[in-house]
Amino acid sequence: MHFSPAGRSGRVGKDTIVKLKCKWAEFVADESGATAIEYGLIAAGIALAIIEIIYALGTNLVAKLQALATALK
């Protein structure tokens, strides 16, 4: 059994098509989510940079402490 919108006989009116086109245009033009994504990518990049810096400094610090421990033996 097939039900058509608003009791019509399977035809979609021009007003419905115009409304759908307007909604689609609004959806395509909406950039509110893009800003949140951009901030998320920036935060992820900064976090990766901080992790790399800490890792590099940590490796260097471990090497220096091992050299110091060897020198003290």
Jmol script that loads the backbone (N, CA, C; Angstrom):
load data "model"
ATOM      1  N   MET A   1       0.849  -1.175   0.000  1.00  0.00           N
ATOM      2  CA  MET A   1       0.000   0.000   0.000  1.00  0.00           C
ATOM      3  C   MET A   1       0.891   1.233   0.000  1.00  0.00           C
ATOM      4  N   HIS A   2       0.608   2.182  -0.856  1.00  0.00           N
ATOM      5  CA  HIS A   2       1.436   3.373  -1.011  1.00  0.00           C
ATOM      6  C   HIS A   2       0.659   4.600  -0.539  1.00  0.00           C
ATOM      7  N   PHE A   3       1.287   5.328   0.387  1.00  0.00           N
ATOM      8  CA  PHE A   3       0.675   6.565   0.873  1.00  0.00           C
ATOM      9  C   PHE A   3       1.437   7.737   0.283  1.00  0.00           C
ATOM     10  N   SER A   4       0.743   8.688  -0.226  1.00  0.00           N
ATOM     11  CA  SER A   4       1.394   9.873  -0.777  1.00  0.00           C
ATOM     12  C   SER A   4       1.282  11.012   0.223  1.00  0.00           C
ATOM     13  N   PRO A   5       2.228  11.968   0.179  1.00  0.00           N
ATOM     14  CA  PRO A   5       2.201  13.070   1.133  1.00  0.00           C
ATOM     15  C   PRO A   5       0.941  13.918   0.999  1.00  0.00           C
ATOM     16  N   ALA A   6       0.390  14.262   2.121  1.00  0.00           N
ATOM     17  CA  ALA A   6      -0.778  15.159   2.206  1.00  0.00           C
ATOM     18  C   ALA A   6      -1.947  14.659   1.378  1.00  0.00           C
ATOM     19  N   GLY A   7      -2.064  13.351   1.214  1.00  0.00           N
ATOM     20  CA  GLY A   7      -3.209  12.797   0.513  1.00  0.00           C
ATOM     21  C   GLY A   7      -3.185  13.009  -0.985  1.00  0.00           C
ATOM     22  N   ARG A   8      -2.070  13.421  -1.525  1.00  0.00           N
ATOM     23  CA  ARG A   8      -1.987  13.646  -2.968  1.00  0.00           C
ATOM     24  C   ARG A   8      -1.842  12.318  -3.687  1.00  0.00           C
ATOM     25  N   SER A   9      -2.005  12.353  -4.951  1.00  0.00           N
ATOM     26  CA  SER A   9      -1.943  11.123  -5.733  1.00  0.00           C
ATOM     27  C   SER A   9      -0.539  10.888  -6.282  1.00  0.00           C
ATOM     28  N   GLY A  10       0.472  10.992  -5.436  1.00  0.00           N
ATOM     29  CA  GLY A  10       1.833  10.713  -5.871  1.00  0.00           C
ATOM     30  C   GLY A  10       2.560  11.895  -6.470  1.00  0.00           C
ATOM     31  N   ARG A  11       1.931  13.033  -6.572  1.00  0.00           N
ATOM     32  CA  ARG A  11       2.577  14.215  -7.141  1.00  0.00           C
ATOM     33  C   ARG A  11       3.093  15.107  -6.024  1.00  0.00           C
ATOM     34  N   VAL A  12       4.274  15.641  -6.242  1.00  0.00           N
ATOM     35  CA  VAL A  12       4.844  16.586  -5.293  1.00  0.00           C
ATOM     36  C   VAL A  12       4.655  17.972  -5.881  1.00  0.00           C
ATOM     37  N   GLY A  13       4.077  18.863  -5.096  1.00  0.00           N
ATOM     38  CA  GLY A  13       3.786  20.203  -5.586  1.00  0.00           C
ATOM     39  C   GLY A  13       5.026  21.060  -5.747  1.00  0.00           C
ATOM     40  N   LYS A  14       4.884  22.122  -6.527  1.00  0.00           N
ATOM     41  CA  LYS A  14       6.000  23.039  -6.758  1.00  0.00           C
ATOM     42  C   LYS A  14       6.463  23.688  -5.471  1.00  0.00           C
ATOM     43  N   ASP A  15       5.529  23.987  -4.574  1.00  0.00           N
ATOM     44  CA  ASP A  15       5.914  24.619  -3.313  1.00  0.00           C
ATOM     45  C   ASP A  15       6.817  23.701  -2.491  1.00  0.00           C
ATOM     46  N   THR A  16       6.568  22.411  -2.542  1.00  0.00           N
ATOM     47  CA  THR A  16       7.410  21.456  -1.823  1.00  0.00           C
ATOM     48  C   THR A  16       8.807  21.421  -2.422  1.00  0.00           C
ATOM     49  N   ILE A  17       8.897  21.435  -3.727  1.00  0.00           N
ATOM     50  CA  ILE A  17      10.198  21.424  -4.402  1.00  0.00           C
ATOM     51  C   ILE A  17      10.964  22.702  -4.091  1.00  0.00           C
ATOM     52  N   VAL A  18      10.269  23.836  -4.096  1.00  0.00           N
ATOM     53  CA  VAL A  18      10.916  25.109  -3.781  1.00  0.00           C
ATOM     54  C   VAL A  18      11.420  25.096  -2.340  1.00  0.00           C
ATOM     55  N   LYS A  19      10.620  24.578  -1.423  1.00  0.00           N
ATOM     56  CA  LYS A  19      11.044  24.492  -0.020  1.00  0.00           C
ATOM     57  C   LYS A  19      12.269  23.597   0.128  1.00  0.00           C
ATOM     58  N   LEU A  20      12.266  22.468  -0.577  1.00  0.00           N
ATOM     59  CA  LEU A  20      13.417  21.566  -0.517  1.00  0.00           C
ATOM     60  C   LEU A  20      14.672  22.229  -1.074  1.00  0.00           C
ATOM     61  N   LYS A  21      14.525  22.968  -2.167  1.00  0.00           N
ATOM     62  CA  LYS A  21      15.672  23.673  -2.749  1.00  0.00           C
ATOM     63  C   LYS A  21      16.207  24.726  -1.784  1.00  0.00           C
ATOM     64  N   CYS A  22      15.302  25.444  -1.122  1.00  0.00           N
ATOM     65  CA  CYS A  22      15.727  26.461  -0.151  1.00  0.00           C
ATOM     66  C   CYS A  22      16.443  25.822   1.033  1.00  0.00           C
ATOM     67  N   LYS A  23      15.902  24.723   1.541  1.00  0.00           N
ATOM     68  CA  LYS A  23      16.543  24.030   2.662  1.00  0.00           C
ATOM     69  C   LYS A  23      17.919  23.506   2.255  1.00  0.00           C
ATOM     70  N   TRP A  24      18.022  22.973   1.036  1.00  0.00           N
ATOM     71  CA  TRP A  24      19.307  22.465   0.552  1.00  0.00           C
ATOM     72  C   TRP A  24      20.313  23.606   0.435  1.00  0.00           C
ATOM     73  N   ALA A  25      19.894  24.745  -0.070  1.00  0.00           N
ATOM     74  CA  ALA A  25      20.786  25.902  -0.196  1.00  0.00           C
ATOM     75  C   ALA A  25      21.246  26.380   1.180  1.00  0.00           C
ATOM     76  N   GLU A  26      20.353  26.392   2.155  1.00  0.00           N
ATOM     77  CA  GLU A  26      20.726  26.774   3.523  1.00  0.00           C
ATOM     78  C   GLU A  26      21.739  25.791   4.098  1.00  0.00           C
ATOM     79  N   PHE A  27      21.515  24.508   3.858  1.00  0.00           N
ATOM     80  CA  PHE A  27      22.423  23.477   4.367  1.00  0.00           C
ATOM     81  C   PHE A  27      23.815  23.624   3.758  1.00  0.00           C
ATOM     82  N   VAL A  28      23.884  23.850   2.466  1.00  0.00           N
ATOM     83  CA  VAL A  28      25.175  23.988   1.782  1.00  0.00           C
ATOM     84  C   VAL A  28      25.898  25.247   2.243  1.00  0.00           C
ATOM     85  N   ALA A  29      25.167  26.328   2.498  1.00  0.00           N
ATOM     86  CA  ALA A  29      25.782  27.597   2.895  1.00  0.00           C
ATOM     87  C   ALA A  29      26.164  27.637   4.373  1.00  0.00           C
ATOM     88  N   ASP A  30      25.638  26.719   5.179  1.00  0.00           N
ATOM     89  CA  ASP A  30      25.902  26.725   6.622  1.00  0.00           C
ATOM     90  C   ASP A  30      27.349  26.337   6.901  1.00  0.00           C
ATOM     91  N   GLU A  31      28.078  27.213   7.580  1.00  0.00           N
ATOM     92  CA  GLU A  31      29.481  26.971   7.894  1.00  0.00           C
ATOM     93  C   GLU A  31      29.723  26.887   9.398  1.00  0.00           C
ATOM     94  N   SER A  32      28.694  26.753  10.194  1.00  0.00           N
ATOM     95  CA  SER A  32      28.866  26.753  11.647  1.00  0.00           C
ATOM     96  C   SER A  32      29.673  25.554  12.129  1.00  0.00           C
ATOM     97  N   GLY A  33      29.512  24.413  11.523  1.00  0.00           N
ATOM     98  CA  GLY A  33      30.279  23.240  11.919  1.00  0.00           C
ATOM     99  C   GLY A  33      31.724  23.311  11.482  1.00  0.00           C
ATOM    100  N   ALA A  34      31.993  24.031  10.399  1.00  0.00           N
ATOM    101  CA  ALA A  34      33.356  24.127   9.882  1.00  0.00           C
ATOM    102  C   ALA A  34      34.276  24.810  10.884  1.00  0.00           C
ATOM    103  N   THR A  35      33.789  25.808  11.577  1.00  0.00           N
ATOM    104  CA  THR A  35      34.610  26.518  12.562  1.00  0.00           C
ATOM    105  C   THR A  35      35.009  25.585  13.697  1.00  0.00           C
ATOM    106  N   ALA A  36      34.090  24.793  14.178  1.00  0.00           N
ATOM    107  CA  ALA A  36      34.398  23.849  15.255  1.00  0.00           C
ATOM    108  C   ALA A  36      35.431  22.831  14.801  1.00  0.00           C
ATOM    109  N   ILE A  37      35.305  22.368  13.576  1.00  0.00           N
ATOM    110  CA  ILE A  37      36.272  21.408  13.041  1.00  0.00           C
ATOM    111  C   ILE A  37      37.644  22.051  12.923  1.00  0.00           C
ATOM    112  N   GLU A  38      37.693  23.291  12.463  1.00  0.00           N
ATOM    113  CA  GLU A  38      38.978  23.989  12.339  1.00  0.00           C
ATOM    114  C   GLU A  38      39.646  24.144  13.701  1.00  0.00           C
ATOM    115  N   TYR A  39      38.888  24.537  14.709  1.00  0.00           N
ATOM    116  CA  TYR A  39      39.457  24.661  16.055  1.00  0.00           C
ATOM    117  C   TYR A  39      39.931  23.307  16.573  1.00  0.00           C
ATOM    118  N   GLY A  40      39.197  22.265  16.283  1.00  0.00           N
ATOM    119  CA  GLY A  40      39.604  20.920  16.685  1.00  0.00           C
ATOM    120  C   GLY A  40      40.911  20.504  16.038  1.00  0.00           C
ATOM    121  N   LEU A  41      41.063  20.807  14.750  1.00  0.00           N
ATOM    122  CA  LEU A  41      42.311  20.476  14.053  1.00  0.00           C
ATOM    123  C   LEU A  41      43.482  21.283  14.600  1.00  0.00           C
ATOM    124  N   ILE A  42      43.241  22.547  14.907  1.00  0.00           N
ATOM    125  CA  ILE A  42      44.305  23.382  15.488  1.00  0.00           C
ATOM    126  C   ILE A  42      44.716  22.823  16.849  1.00  0.00           C
ATOM    127  N   ALA A  43      43.740  22.471  17.677  1.00  0.00           N
ATOM    128  CA  ALA A  43      44.046  21.913  19.000  1.00  0.00           C
ATOM    129  C   ALA A  43      44.809  20.598  18.879  1.00  0.00           C
ATOM    130  N   ALA A  44      44.427  19.761  17.924  1.00  0.00           N
ATOM    131  CA  ALA A  44      45.126  18.489  17.722  1.00  0.00           C
ATOM    132  C   ALA A  44      46.565  18.731  17.279  1.00  0.00           C
ATOM    133  N   GLY A  45      46.777  19.705  16.400  1.00  0.00           N
ATOM    134  CA  GLY A  45      48.133  20.034  15.954  1.00  0.00           C
ATOM    135  C   GLY A  45      49.001  20.538  17.090  1.00  0.00           C
ATOM    136  N   ILE A  46      48.435  21.395  17.921  1.00  0.00           N
ATOM    137  CA  ILE A  46      49.189  21.919  19.071  1.00  0.00           C
ATOM    138  C   ILE A  46      49.516  20.785  20.042  1.00  0.00           C
ATOM    139  N   ALA A  47      48.556  19.894  20.277  1.00  0.00           N
ATOM    140  CA  ALA A  47      48.793  18.765  21.181  1.00  0.00           C
ATOM    141  C   ALA A  47      49.907  17.872  20.650  1.00  0.00           C
ATOM    142  N   LEU A  48      49.904  17.604  19.348  1.00  0.00           N
ATOM    143  CA  LEU A  48      50.972  16.785  18.763  1.00  0.00           C
ATOM    144  C   LEU A  48      52.329  17.461  18.894  1.00  0.00           C
ATOM    145  N   ALA A  49      52.370  18.770  18.686  1.00  0.00           N
ATOM    146  CA  ALA A  49      53.633  19.503  18.826  1.00  0.00           C
ATOM    147  C   ALA A  49      54.145  19.422  20.261  1.00  0.00           C
ATOM    148  N   ILE A  50      53.264  19.579  21.228  1.00  0.00           N
ATOM    149  CA  ILE A  50      53.663  19.503  22.639  1.00  0.00           C
ATOM    150  C   ILE A  50      54.179  18.103  22.972  1.00  0.00           C
ATOM    151  N   ILE A  51      53.495  17.089  22.485  1.00  0.00           N
ATOM    152  CA  ILE A  51      53.929  15.710  22.742  1.00  0.00           C
ATOM    153  C   ILE A  51      55.315  15.463  22.147  1.00  0.00           C
ATOM    154  N   GLU A  52      55.553  15.939  20.930  1.00  0.00           N
ATOM    155  CA  GLU A  52      56.863  15.763  20.289  1.00  0.00           C
ATOM    156  C   GLU A  52      57.958  16.480  21.069  1.00  0.00           C
ATOM    157  N   ILE A  53      57.669  17.689  21.532  1.00  0.00           N
ATOM    158  CA  ILE A  53      58.665  18.456  22.300  1.00  0.00           C
ATOM    159  C   ILE A  53      58.989  17.735  23.606  1.00  0.00           C
ATOM    160  N   ILE A  54      57.966  17.277  24.301  1.00  0.00           N
ATOM    161  CA  ILE A  54      58.188  16.567  25.567  1.00  0.00           C
ATOM    162  C   ILE A  54      58.966  15.280  25.325  1.00  0.00           C
ATOM    163  N   TYR A  55      58.622  14.565  24.266  1.00  0.00           N
ATOM    164  CA  TYR A  55      59.326  13.319  23.946  1.00  0.00           C
ATOM    165  C   TYR A  55      60.796  13.599  23.637  1.00  0.00           C
ATOM    166  N   ALA A  56      61.058  14.627  22.839  1.00  0.00           N
ATOM    167  CA  ALA A  56      62.443  14.967  22.484  1.00  0.00           C
ATOM    168  C   ALA A  56      63.228  15.403  23.720  1.00  0.00           C
ATOM    169  N   LEU A  57      62.648  16.242  24.542  1.00  0.00           N
ATOM    170  CA  LEU A  57      63.326  16.687  25.761  1.00  0.00           C
ATOM    171  C   LEU A  57      63.513  15.532  26.738  1.00  0.00           C
ATOM    172  N   GLY A  58      62.534  14.668  26.828  1.00  0.00           N
ATOM    173  CA  GLY A  58      62.623  13.523  27.729  1.00  0.00           C
ATOM    174  C   GLY A  58      63.739  12.578  27.328  1.00  0.00           C
ATOM    175  N   THR A  59      63.872  12.306  26.039  1.00  0.00           N
ATOM    176  CA  THR A  59      64.937  11.431  25.548  1.00  0.00           C
ATOM    177  C   THR A  59      66.294  12.048  25.832  1.00  0.00           C
ATOM    178  N   ASN A  60      66.417  13.328  25.593  1.00  0.00           N
ATOM    179  CA  ASN A  60      67.670  14.036  25.850  1.00  0.00           C
ATOM    180  C   ASN A  60      67.991  14.031  27.344  1.00  0.00           C
ATOM    181  N   LEU A  61      66.999  14.241  28.165  1.00  0.00           N
ATOM    182  CA  LEU A  61      67.191  14.262  29.615  1.00  0.00           C
ATOM    183  C   LEU A  61      67.624  12.890  30.126  1.00  0.00           C
ATOM    184  N   VAL A  62      67.022  11.833  29.625  1.00  0.00           N
ATOM    185  CA  VAL A  62      67.391  10.475  30.030  1.00  0.00           C
ATOM    186  C   VAL A  62      68.840  10.199  29.665  1.00  0.00           C
ATOM    187  N   ALA A  63      69.250  10.603  28.474  1.00  0.00           N
ATOM    188  CA  ALA A  63      70.635  10.385  28.048  1.00  0.00           C
ATOM    189  C   ALA A  63      71.607  11.124  28.965  1.00  0.00           C
ATOM    190  N   LYS A  64      71.275  12.350  29.324  1.00  0.00           N
ATOM    191  CA  LYS A  64      72.153  13.124  30.214  1.00  0.00           C
ATOM    192  C   LYS A  64      72.217  12.506  31.611  1.00  0.00           C
ATOM    193  N   LEU A  65      71.091  12.040  32.122  1.00  0.00           N
ATOM    194  CA  LEU A  65      71.076  11.415  33.442  1.00  0.00           C
ATOM    195  C   LEU A  65      71.853  10.097  33.439  1.00  0.00           C
ATOM    196  N   GLN A  66      71.774   9.350  32.354  1.00  0.00           N
ATOM    197  CA  GLN A  66      72.539   8.107  32.259  1.00  0.00           C
ATOM    198  C   GLN A  66      74.038   8.400  32.203  1.00  0.00           C
ATOM    199  N   ALA A  67      74.410   9.438  31.469  1.00  0.00           N
ATOM    200  CA  ALA A  67      75.825   9.826  31.407  1.00  0.00           C
ATOM    201  C   ALA A  67      76.310  10.263  32.783  1.00  0.00           C
ATOM    202  N   LEU A  68      75.489  10.992  33.502  1.00  0.00           N
ATOM    203  CA  LEU A  68      75.843  11.424  34.852  1.00  0.00           C
ATOM    204  C   LEU A  68      75.991  10.227  35.793  1.00  0.00           C
ATOM    205  N   ALA A  69      75.072   9.276  35.696  1.00  0.00           N
ATOM    206  CA  ALA A  69      75.130   8.079  36.538  1.00  0.00           C
ATOM    207  C   ALA A  69      76.381   7.263  36.226  1.00  0.00           C
ATOM    208  N   THR A  70      76.723   7.173  34.953  1.00  0.00           N
ATOM    209  CA  THR A  70      77.932   6.444  34.559  1.00  0.00           C
ATOM    210  C   THR A  70      79.175   7.147  35.090  1.00  0.00           C
ATOM    211  N   ALA A  71      79.185   8.455  35.032  1.00  0.00           N
ATOM    212  CA  ALA A  71      80.340   9.226  35.508  1.00  0.00           C
ATOM    213  C   ALA A  71      80.496   9.106  37.017  1.00  0.00           C
ATOM    214  N   LEU A  72      79.400   8.957  37.739  1.00  0.00           N
ATOM    215  CA  LEU A  72      79.463   8.863  39.197  1.00  0.00           C
ATOM    216  C   LEU A  72      79.878   7.476  39.685  1.00  0.00           C
ATOM    217  N   LYS A  73      79.823   6.469  38.841  1.00  0.00           N
ATOM    218  CA  LYS A  73      80.182   5.100  39.261  1.00  0.00           C
ATOM    219  C   LYS A  73      81.642   4.945  39.491  1.00  0.00           C
TER     220      LYS A  73
END
end "model"
wireframe off; spacefill off
backbone 0.3
color backbone group
